[in-house]
Amino acid sequence: MKNVSKILLVPLLLLFAIVSFAQNNDKTNKLKQVIKTSKGVTKVLYLDTLSRFFWDVNADSSIYYANLALNEAKIDKSNFALGEAYNSVGNAYSEKGNDEKAIEFYTKSKDYRLEEGKLDKVGDSYHNMGISALLLKKYSESISYYKQSAELYDKTGKKILEGITYNSIADIYKQLHELNKALEYALKALNILQEEKNDNYIANTYNFIGSIHADLKNLDLAQEYYQKAYDIWKKKNSIEGQTTGVNNLGTIFDEKGDHEKALLYYQKSLELAKQLKDSIGIATALNNIGYTFVRINQMEKAISAYESSLEISKRNKIYDSYMNTCNNLASAYLKVNNLNKAEYYLNVVLKNINKITELQFAEETYLLLSKLNERRGNYKKAFEYKNKQLIYNDSIFHTQQLQSIAEMQTRFETETREREIELLKKTNEVRELELDKQRNFKNILVLTTFLLLLLVASAFYILYVSRKANKLQSEKNKALETANKKLTTSEDSLRELNATKDKLFSIIAHDLKNPFNALIGFSDILDRNYIVLSDEERKEYIAIVNESAQSLFKLLDNLLQWTRTQTGTINYVSEHFKLLPIIRQEIANLNPNSEKKKIKITTNIDDKFEVFADKNSVSVIIRNLISNAIKFTDHNGVIKVNAEIKDNMAVISVKDSGIGISSDNIDRIFLLDGSISTKGTANESGTGLGLLLCKEFVEKNNGKIWVDSKKGEGSNFFFTLPLT
């Protein structure tokens, strides 16, 4: 492909096109006239400009002119023209919504730009591919494209574009609810943009970091970053930015419980939105003001704000906002016991229930209708509406569940892609070693030939040099062999880690899902319906949330402990200590669980009985074994904890009168790929990780663990610890 020397003319030509036609109503016709007299790179760029004019007007016309640019580029044959033309066609297809096709053309654009050596342009192509992949919800691919784009922007000194790209990566991780990753890339973007001293992007990044901290419930940090963003927008006199800033600060103060400050910021947001004549902003601010007045029980002011918001939403046909505000008004009127008014607004929503895109609005409507009819004593209708509310609630949970599964799958794909990239880098290193070997071999051959021709009489000397070269080659071969072995070990390790993770996912997926569903679902109900719920319902939902949180905590604690054993981050410090105080402490900690089932726990251990082991890991072993015994023992059962000395080892046993273990399962309970999760006698849940953790810790303390059990006759778990 040939290169052209006319590229320096391009900025002036484009500037001329923009200045000549920007203010002219028939700019496209004039541009077409200029195109007729142009050719080569100039014509390609003019056709690209014409294609861009049609982005928001007619996508087919945009594709048509972009293809004309591509035809002209194929005639010109320069890498620059072809790179620009393929990028133009990609843009046109993306504007039409065909992002699969767009990525094909962006990839070709990238190849030509790479061949030309324009790395900043290659970065642009990768960035466009990242946008299209994101629109296709191919998150892992989008992240990969964006990372390659950022690396190229860094190499070519395009620091602002590098910062913007890292913000795009952070936004994807935020969508995937990987908030720590999102924060990592947002801070990386902030550091770059601060070095470039670009206030507009810095303010936007501050605001984005504030939103991440808000999601993480780091309210003080969220407030700090929102305030930094607002200060810059105020300094730059950006009304749009200030409106965003004060609204965000209002939500933080509202969540902190400082409702007076929240109202001040919402009021300021309202004033700024009025300056901008932003109907959505005005309606949102009024709705927030109304919601805050409800929380401080100033109902007249709340209703007044809601009605103002409702009027604006209705006038400007902001449909979902209108339905939401009707629900808010109905909730407020229910609170002041004005049932007729509440019914009026609920009927407005009910008439349009099938048009509502947000399922939460419909669910809230049926919940409020159920409450309304309950207040009137019409329990039959209240029951009917409650059933409809629960149907919507199930739909919301199902949607959230599917979204969570999709997010988990995307996280897995992203991690896999990153590991593949890392493996590819190592493969490239090995290839470089092989190329070095080939180069060295060729160099040796050339040197040997030269010496043979020049120094025929020095055969012994040549033989000496040849032997020395062979020795050097042998050492390099050994180095290459060592590198290959390391790569093989690394690949095996990666496969083992992947297999371990898959097995671990299969163990915890079921047990993690149910408490999370309850935790998210009932906390969401409390968050959105706290005012209209009765005290009994609140207590019931809070109890469920608490129980789910405790279940999750136990699961995550075991998971964390087990993960630390696998990564070697636990330090085992053996020491002499008395066993009985630790056992008594763990029994006391588990007392609430045993008392619920009226289970008696006894110990038969001498006060002076000592072992030589790591005290913390022994506590975890005892805690998990007693917890398991409680789980699988019926009400009024008995658990016995004993210790004795056999063969110069301490033998500790935890015996229960529970349901026992079948012979088929005994051999599998201490294996990761065979670990099982069985419901307890009171339907308690578990993951099987507790026994895996016990096995790891016992073996780290130079002991053994086993079980003696029969189905229906209870279980007796034994483990040994050194005495010295």
C-alpha positions in Angstrom: 0.0 0.0 0.0 1.3 3.5 -0.8 1.4 6.4 1.7 0.5 10.0 0.8 2.2 13.2 1.6 -1.0 15.3 1.6 -2.1 14.5 5.2 -1.0 17.9 6.6 -3.6 19.6 4.5 -6.5 17.6 6.1 -7.1 19.8 9.2 -7.3 23.0 7.1 -9.6 21.3 4.6 -11.9 20.0 7.4 -11.9 23.4 9.1 -12.8 25.1 5.8 -15.7 22.6 5.4 -17.1 23.2 8.9 -16.8 27.0 8.8 -18.3 27.2 5.3 -21.3 25.0 6.0 -22.1 25.1 9.7 -24.4 28.1 9.5 -25.9 27.3 6.1 -29.3 25.6 5.8 -28.3 23.8 2.6 -24.9 22.8 3.9 -25.2 19.2 2.6 -25.9 20.5 -1.0 -22.9 22.7 -0.9 -20.7 20.0 0.5 -21.9 17.7 -2.3 -20.7 20.3 -4.8 -17.2 20.5 -3.2 -17.0 16.6 -3.1 -17.6 16.5 -6.9 -14.3 18.5 -7.5 -12.3 16.5 -4.8 -10.5 13.2 -5.0 -8.3 10.9 -2.9 -7.9 11.5 0.8 -9.6 14.9 0.7 -12.7 13.4 -0.9 -12.7 10.5 1.6 -12.7 13.1 4.5 -15.5 15.2 2.9 -17.6 12.1 2.4 -17.0 11.1 6.0 -18.2 14.6 7.1 -21.3 14.3 4.9 -22.0 10.8 6.4 -21.8 12.4 9.9 -24.4 15.0 8.9 -26.9 12.2 8.5 -26.2 10.3 11.7 -29.3 11.7 13.5 -31.3 12.3 10.3 -31.2 9.2 8.1 -29.0 6.3 9.0 -29.3 4.7 5.6 -28.0 7.9 4.0 -25.1 8.0 6.5 -24.2 4.4 5.4 -24.5 5.3 1.7 -22.0 8.2 1.9 -19.6 6.3 4.2 -19.5 3.5 1.6 -18.8 6.1 -1.1 -15.9 7.2 1.1 -14.7 3.6 1.2 -14.9 3.2 -2.6 -12.8 6.3 -3.0 -10.3 5.0 -0.4 -9.9 1.7 -2.3 -9.0 3.8 -5.4 -6.5 5.9 -3.4 -5.1 2.7 -1.7 -3.4 4.6 1.1 -3.5 3.2 4.6 -4.7 6.6 5.9 -7.6 6.8 3.5 -8.6 3.2 4.1 -8.4 3.5 7.8 -10.6 6.7 7.9 -13.1 5.2 5.4 -13.6 1.9 7.3 -14.0 3.8 10.5 -16.6 6.0 8.8 -18.6 2.9 7.7 -18.3 1.5 11.2 -19.7 4.8 12.7 -22.6 4.7 10.3 -23.6 1.1 11.1 -23.3 1.9 14.8 -25.6 4.9 14.5 -28.1 2.6 12.8 -27.9 0.2 15.7 -26.0 -2.6 13.9 -23.0 -2.8 16.2 -22.0 -6.3 15.2 -21.4 -4.9 11.7 -19.8 -1.8 13.1 -17.1 -3.8 15.0 -16.2 -5.6 11.7 -15.5 -2.3 10.0 -13.7 -0.8 13.1 -11.5 -3.9 13.1 -10.5 -3.3 9.4 -9.9 0.4 10.2 -7.6 -0.6 13.1 -5.6 -3.0 10.8 -4.9 -0.2 8.2 -4.1 2.4 10.9 -1.7 -0.1 12.5 0.0 -0.8 9.2 0.4 3.0 8.8 1.9 3.2 12.2 -0.6 5.7 13.6 -1.0 4.3 17.1 -3.2 7.1 18.3 -5.6 6.3 15.5 -5.4 2.6 16.3 -6.4 3.7 19.9 -9.5 5.5 18.4 -10.5 2.3 16.6 -10.2 0.2 19.7 -12.2 2.8 21.6 -15.0 2.7 19.0 -15.0 -1.1 19.2 -15.3 -0.8 23.0 -18.4 1.4 22.6 -20.1 -1.0 20.2 -19.3 -4.1 22.3 -20.8 -2.2 25.3 -24.0 -1.5 23.4 -24.1 -5.2 22.6 -23.8 -5.9 26.3 -20.5 -7.8 25.6 -18.9 -6.4 28.7 -15.8 -8.5 28.8 -15.0 -7.7 25.2 -15.7 -4.0 25.7 -13.3 -3.9 28.7 -10.6 -5.6 26.6 -11.0 -3.1 23.7 -11.0 -0.2 26.1 -7.8 -1.4 27.9 -6.0 -1.7 24.5 -7.2 1.8 23.6 -5.9 3.2 26.9 -2.5 1.6 26.5 -2.1 3.2 23.0 -3.3 6.6 24.2 -0.7 6.4 27.0 2.1 5.5 24.5 1.1 8.4 22.1 0.7 11.0 24.9 -3.1 11.3 24.4 -3.5 11.5 28.2 -7.0 13.1 28.3 -8.3 10.3 26.0 -6.6 7.8 28.2 -8.3 9.2 31.3 -11.7 9.2 29.5 -11.2 5.5 28.5 -10.4 4.5 32.1 -13.6 6.2 33.2 -15.5 4.1 30.5 -13.9 0.9 32.0 -14.9 2.0 35.5 -18.5 2.7 34.3 -18.7 -0.9 33.0 -17.5 -2.4 36.3 -20.1 -0.2 38.1 -22.8 -1.6 35.9 -21.6 -5.1 36.8 -21.7 -4.1 40.5 -17.9 -4.7 40.8 -17.6 -1.5 42.7 -14.0 -1.9 44.0 -12.8 -2.5 40.4 -14.9 0.5 39.3 -13.3 2.7 42.0 -9.8 1.4 41.0 -10.2 2.6 37.4 -12.0 5.8 38.2 -9.1 6.8 40.5 -6.7 5.9 37.8 -8.6 8.2 35.4 -8.7 11.0 38.0 -4.9 10.9 38.5 -4.4 11.3 34.7 -6.9 14.0 34.3 -5.5 16.0 37.3 -2.1 15.9 35.7 -3.7 17.3 32.5 -5.6 20.0 34.6 -8.8 19.5 32.7 -11.5 20.8 35.1 -14.5 19.6 33.1 -13.4 16.0 33.1 -12.0 16.2 36.6 -15.5 17.4 37.9 -17.3 14.6 36.0 -14.8 12.0 37.5 -15.2 13.4 41.0 -19.0 13.1 40.6 -18.7 9.5 39.3 -16.4 8.5 42.2 -19.0 10.0 44.5 -21.7 7.8 43.0 -19.5 4.7 43.5 -19.0 5.5 47.2 -22.7 6.2 47.5 -23.4 2.6 46.2 -20.7 1.3 48.7 -22.5 3.2 51.4 -19.3 5.2 52.1 -21.5 8.3 52.6 -18.8 10.6 54.0 -16.6 9.9 51.0 -19.5 10.2 48.6 -20.3 13.6 50.1 -16.6 14.6 49.8 -16.3 13.8 46.1 -19.8 15.2 45.2 -18.7 18.4 47.0 -15.4 18.6 45.0 -17.4 18.2 41.7 -19.9 20.8 42.7 -17.1 23.3 43.7 -15.5 23.0 40.2 -18.9 23.4 38.5 -19.6 26.4 40.6 -16.2 27.9 39.8 -16.8 27.3 36.1 -20.4 28.7 36.4 -21.9 25.5 34.9 -25.5 25.5 35.8 -26.1 22.0 34.5 -23.2 20.7 36.7 -24.3 22.6 39.8 -27.8 21.1 39.4 -26.4 17.6 39.3 -24.1 18.4 42.3 -26.7 19.8 44.7 -29.1 17.0 43.8 -26.5 14.4 44.6 -25.5 16.1 47.8 -29.2 16.3 48.8 -29.5 12.5 48.4 -26.5 11.9 50.6 -27.8 14.1 53.4 -31.2 12.5 53.0 -29.6 9.1 53.4 -27.6 10.3 56.4 -30.8 11.4 58.1 -30.0 15.1 57.9 -33.3 16.0 56.2 -33.1 19.8 56.8 -29.8 19.9 54.8 -31.3 17.6 52.2 -34.2 20.0 51.7 -31.8 22.9 51.3 -29.9 21.1 48.5 -33.1 19.9 46.8 -34.5 23.5 46.9 -31.3 24.7 45.4 -31.5 22.0 42.7 -35.0 23.2 42.0 -33.9 26.8 41.5 -31.1 25.8 39.2 -33.4 23.5 37.1 -35.8 26.4 36.8 -33.0 28.6 35.4 -32.2 25.9 32.8 -36.0 25.4 32.1 -35.3 21.7 32.6 -38.7 20.1 33.1 -37.4 16.7 34.2 -35.0 18.4 36.6 -37.8 20.5 38.1 -40.1 17.5 38.5 -37.3 15.4 40.0 -36.4 18.1 42.5 -40.0 18.6 43.6 -40.5 14.9 44.0 -37.4 14.7 46.2 -38.6 17.6 48.3 -42.0 15.9 48.7 -40.4 12.6 49.7 -38.2 14.4 52.3 -41.2 16.2 53.8 -42.9 12.9 54.2 -39.9 11.5 56.1 -40.1 14.4 58.6 -43.9 14.1 58.7 -44.7 17.6 57.2 -47.5 16.1 55.1 -49.1 19.3 53.7 -45.8 20.5 52.3 -45.1 17.0 51.0 -48.4 16.9 49.2 -47.9 20.4 47.8 -44.5 19.5 46.4 -45.8 16.2 44.9 -48.8 18.0 43.2 -46.4 20.6 41.6 -44.2 17.8 40.4 -47.2 15.9 39.1 -48.4 19.0 37.1 -45.0 19.4 35.4 -44.7 15.7 34.6 -48.2 15.7 33.1 -47.7 18.9 31.1 -44.4 17.7 29.6 -45.6 14.1 29.2 -42.9 12.6 31.4 -44.9 9.4 31.8 -43.1 7.3 34.3 -42.4 10.3 36.5 -46.1 11.1 36.4 -47.1 7.6 37.5 -44.4 7.5 40.3 -45.7 10.9 41.6 -49.3 9.6 41.6 -48.1 6.7 43.8 -46.2 9.1 46.1 -49.4 11.3 46.5 -51.5 8.2 47.2 -49.0 7.1 49.9 -49.0 10.6 51.4 -52.8 10.8 51.5 -52.9 7.3 53.1 -50.6 8.6 55.8 -53.0 11.4 56.6 -56.0 9.0 56.3 -57.5 10.8 53.3 -58.6 7.6 51.6 -60.7 9.2 48.9 -57.7 11.2 47.6 -55.4 8.2 47.8 -58.0 6.2 45.8 -58.2 8.9 43.2 -54.5 8.9 42.4 -54.2 5.1 42.6 -57.0 4.8 40.1 -55.1 7.1 37.7 -52.2 4.7 37.8 -54.4 1.6 37.7 -56.0 2.8 34.4 -52.5 3.0 32.8 -50.9 0.0 34.6 -50.2 -1.9 31.4 -48.2 1.1 30.0 -45.8 1.3 33.0 -42.2 0.3 32.0 -40.9 0.2 35.6 -42.3 -2.9 37.4 -41.6 -1.3 40.8 -44.2 1.4 40.1 -46.9 -1.2 39.4 -45.9 -3.3 42.4 -46.1 -0.2 44.6 -49.5 0.7 43.2 -51.0 -2.7 44.1 -49.4 -2.6 47.5 -51.0 0.8 48.2 -54.4 -0.4 46.9 -54.1 -3.4 49.2 -53.4 -1.0 52.2 -56.3 1.3 51.1 -58.9 -1.5 51.0 -57.6 -3.0 54.3 -58.2 0.4 55.9 -61.8 0.4 54.6 -62.4 -3.1 55.8 -62.7 -4.6 52.3 -60.4 -7.5 53.1 -61.4 -9.5 50.0 -60.2 -6.7 47.6 -57.2 -6.1 49.9 -56.2 -9.7 49.5 -56.7 -9.6 45.7 -54.5 -6.6 45.3 -51.9 -8.1 47.7 -51.7 -11.2 45.4 -51.2 -8.9 42.4 -48.5 -7.0 44.3 -46.7 -10.3 45.1 -46.9 -11.4 41.5 -45.1 -8.2 40.4 -42.7 -8.7 43.3 -41.9 -12.1 42.0 -41.3 -10.7 38.6 -39.0 -8.1 39.9 -37.0 -10.7 41.9 -36.9 -13.0 38.8 -35.5 -10.1 36.7 -33.0 -9.2 39.4 -32.0 -12.9 39.6 -31.5 -13.1 35.9 -29.5 -9.9 35.9 -27.3 -11.2 38.8 -26.6 -14.4 36.9 -25.7 -12.4 33.8 -23.4 -10.2 35.8 -21.7 -13.2 37.4 -21.2 -14.8 34.0 -19.8 -11.5 32.6 -17.4 -11.2 35.6 -16.3 -14.8 34.9 -15.8 -14.1 31.2 -13.8 -10.9 32.0 -11.5 -12.8 34.4 -11.1 -15.6 31.9 -10.3 -13.1 29.1 -7.7 -11.4 31.3 -6.1 -14.7 32.2 -6.0 -15.6 28.5 -4.3 -12.3 27.7 -1.7 -13.0 30.5 -1.2 -16.5 29.1 -0.8 -15.0 25.6 1.9 -12.6 26.9 3.8 -15.5 28.4 3.5 -17.5 25.1 4.9 -14.4 23.3 7.8 -14.4 25.7 8.6 -18.0 24.9 8.3 -17.2 21.2 10.8 -14.4 21.7 13.2 -16.8 23.4 12.8 -19.2 20.4 13.5 -16.3 18.0 16.6 -15.4 20.0 17.7 -18.9 19.8 17.3 -18.9 16.0 19.1 -15.6 15.7 21.9 -16.8 17.8 22.2 -20.0 15.8 22.4 -18.1 12.6 25.0 -15.7 14.0 27.1 -18.7 15.1 26.9 -20.2 11.6 27.9 -17.0 10.0 30.8 -16.6 12.4 31.9 -20.2 12.0 31.9 -19.9 8.1 33.8 -16.6 8.2 36.4 -18.1 10.5 36.8 -21.2 8.3 37.3 -19.1 5.2 39.7 -16.7 6.8 41.6 -18.9 9.2 42.0 -22.3 7.5 45.3 -22.8 9.2 43.8 -22.2 12.6 41.6 -25.3 12.7 42.2 -26.1 16.3 41.4 -22.6 17.3 38.1 -22.7 15.3 37.3 -26.0 17.0 37.8 -24.4 20.3 35.5 -21.5 19.4 32.9 -23.9 18.0 32.9 -25.9 21.3 32.5 -22.7 23.3 29.6 -21.6 21.1 27.9 -25.1 21.5 28.3 -24.8 25.3 26.6 -21.3 25.2 23.9 -22.7 23.0 23.4 -25.6 25.4 23.0 -23.2 28.3 20.4 -21.2 26.3 18.6 -24.4 25.4 18.5 -25.2 29.1 17.2 -21.7 29.9 14.5 -22.1 27.2 13.6 -25.6 28.6 13.3 -24.0 32.1 11.1 -21.3 30.8 8.9 -23.9 29.1 8.6 -25.8 32.3 7.6 -22.7 34.2 5.0 -21.9 31.5 3.6 -25.5 31.7 3.5 -25.2 35.5 1.8 -21.8 35.2 -0.8 -23.3 32.8 -1.4 -26.2 35.1 -1.8 -23.8 38.0 -4.3 -21.7 36.0 -6.3 -24.8 35.0 -6.3 -26.0 38.6 -7.4 -22.6 39.9 -10.2 -22.4 37.3 -11.4 -25.9 38.2 -11.3 -25.0 41.9 -13.3 -21.9 41.3 -15.9 -23.8 39.2 -16.2 -26.4 42.0 -16.5 -23.6 44.6 -19.2 -21.9 42.5 -21.1 -25.1 42.3 -21.0 -25.5 46.1 -22.0 -22.0 47.1 -24.3 -20.9 44.2 -27.5 -22.5 45.6 -26.8 -21.4 49.3 -25.8 -17.9 48.3 -28.9 -17.3 46.2 -31.6 -17.7 48.7 -30.3 -15.4 51.5 -29.4 -12.8 49.0 -32.9 -12.9 47.4 -34.4 -12.5 50.9 -31.9 -9.8 51.9 -32.3 -7.8 48.7 -36.0 -8.3 48.4 -37.2 -7.5 51.9 -34.7 -4.7 52.4 -36.0 -3.2 49.1 -39.6 -3.5 50.4 -38.6 -1.8 53.6 -36.7 0.9 51.7 -39.6 1.7 49.4 -42.6 1.0 51.6 -41.4 1.8 55.1 -43.9 4.5 55.8 -46.9 2.4 54.7 -45.9 -0.8 56.4 -47.3 -1.8 59.8 -45.0 -2.3 62.8 -45.6 -6.1 62.7 -44.7 -6.3 59.0 -41.6 -4.2 59.6 -40.5 -6.5 62.5 -41.1 -9.6 60.4 -39.2 -8.2 57.4 -36.3 -7.0 59.6 -36.1 -10.4 61.3 -35.9 -12.1 57.8 -33.2 -9.6 56.7 -31.2 -10.2 59.9 -31.5 -14.0 59.6 -30.4 -13.9 55.9 -27.5 -11.5 56.8 -26.3 -13.9 59.6 -26.5 -16.8 57.2 -24.5 -14.9 54.6 -21.9 -13.8 57.1 -21.4 -17.4 58.2 -21.0 -18.5 54.6 -18.7 -15.7 53.7 -16.6 -16.2 56.9 -16.0 -19.8 56.0 -15.4 -19.0 52.4 -12.8 -16.3 53.4 -11.1 -18.7 55.8 -11.0 -21.5 53.2 -9.7 -19.1 50.5 -6.9 -17.9 52.8 -5.8 -21.5 53.3 -5.7 -21.9 49.6 -3.6 -18.8 49.0 -1.3 -19.4 51.9 -2.0 -16.1 53.6 -2.6 -17.6 57.1 0.3 -17.8 59.5 0.2 -20.9 61.7 1.9 -20.2 65.1 2.0 -23.3 67.2 2.1 -22.9 71.0 1.2 -24.8 74.2 -2.3 -23.9 75.5 -5.1 -25.4 77.5 -7.9 -26.9 75.4 -10.9 -26.6 77.7 -11.2 -22.8 77.8 -11.3 -22.6 74.0 -14.0 -25.2 73.8 -16.1 -23.5 76.5 -15.7 -20.2 74.7 -17.0 -21.7 71.3 -19.9 -23.4 73.1 -20.8 -20.1 74.6 -20.7 -18.4 71.2 -23.0 -21.1 69.8 -25.3 -21.1 72.8 -28.1 -19.1 71.0 -28.3 -21.8 68.3 -28.3 -24.8 70.7 -30.9 -23.1 73.0 -33.2 -22.7 70.1 -33.3 -26.5 69.7 -32.9 -27.2 73.5 -29.8 -29.2 72.8 -27.5 -30.1 75.8 -23.8 -29.8 75.2 -21.4 -31.5 77.7 -17.6 -31.7 77.9 -15.4 -34.4 79.4 -11.9 -32.7 79.3 -9.4 -32.3 82.1 -8.7 -28.7 83.1 -5.0 -29.2 82.6 -5.3 -30.9 79.1 -2.9 -29.1 76.8 -2.0 -29.3 73.1 0.7 -27.8 70.9 -1.0 -26.1 67.9 -2.1 -22.8 66.3 -4.8 -21.5 68.7 -6.9 -19.5 66.2 -7.2 -22.4 63.7 -8.1 -24.8 66.5 -10.9 -22.4 67.5 -12.3 -22.5 63.9 -12.2 -26.4 63.9 -14.1 -26.7 67.1 -16.6 -24.0 66.2 -17.4 -25.7 62.8 -17.7 -29.2 64.3 -20.0 -28.1 67.2 -22.0 -25.9 64.8 -22.5 -28.9 62.4 -23.5 -31.1 65.4 -26.2 -28.5 66.4 -27.4 -28.3 62.8 -27.9 -32.0 62.4 -29.2 -32.8 65.9 -33.0 -32.8 66.7 -34.6 -30.8 69.5 -33.7 -32.0 73.0 -30.7 -33.8 71.6 -27.3 -34.2 73.2 -23.7 -33.2 72.1 -20.6 -34.5 73.9 -17.1 -33.0 73.5 -14.3 -35.3 74.8 -10.5 -35.3 74.7 -8.0 -38.0 75.5 -4.4 -39.0 74.7 -3.6 -41.9 72.3 -0.2 -42.7 70.7 1.3 -39.4 71.9 -1.4 -37.4 70.2 -4.4 -35.5 71.6 -7.6 -37.0 70.2 -10.6 -34.7 70.4 -14.1 -35.9 69.5 -17.5 -34.1 68.9 -20.3 -36.6 69.2 -24.0 -35.9 68.5 -27.3 -37.7 68.7 -28.4 -36.4 65.3 -29.5 -37.8 62.0 -26.1 -39.3 61.1 -24.4 -39.7 57.7 -25.0 -42.3 55.0 -22.1 -44.6 54.1 -22.3 -43.2 50.5 -21.5 -39.7 51.8 -18.9 -40.3 54.5 -16.1 -40.6 52.0 -17.0 -37.4 50.2 -17.6 -34.9 53.0 -14.0 -33.8 53.3 -13.4 -33.4 49.5 -14.0 -30.1 47.6 -15.2 -31.9 44.4 -17.5 -34.1 46.5 -18.5 -31.8 49.3 -22.3 -31.8 49.9 -24.7 -29.4 51.4 -27.6 -30.9 53.5 -30.4 -29.2 55.2 -30.3 -29.4 59.1 -33.0 -30.7 61.3 -34.5 -27.2 61.6 -34.1 -26.7 57.8 -30.8 -24.8 58.4 -28.7 -24.3 55.2 -25.0 -24.8 54.7 -22.3 -25.2 52.0 -20.1 -28.0 53.1 -17.2 -25.5 53.4 -17.0 -25.9 57.2 -15.7 -29.5 57.0 -13.3 -28.6 54.2 -12.0 -25.8 56.4 -11.7 -28.2 59.4 -9.6 -30.7 57.3 -7.3 -27.9 56.0 -6.7 -26.6 59.5 -6.2 -30.0 61.2 -3.7 -31.0 58.5 -1.8 -27.7 58.8 -1.5 -28.5 62.6 0.0 -32.0 61.7 -3.1 -33.8 62.7 -5.8 -36.0 61.1 -9.6 -35.9 60.9 -12.2 -38.6 60.4 -15.8 -39.5 61.2 -17.7 -42.4 62.6 -21.4 -42.3 61.7 -24.4 -44.3 60.7 -27.6 -43.0 59.2 -30.1 -42.3 62.0 -27.6 -43.0 64.8 -25.7 -39.8 65.1 -22.1 -38.9 64.2 -18.8 -38.7 66.0 -16.1 -36.5 64.5 -12.5 -37.1 65.6 -9.4 -35.1 65.0 -5.9 -35.2 66.4 -3.4 -32.5 67.5 0.2 -32.8 68.7 1.0 -32.6 72.4 4.5 -31.2 71.9 
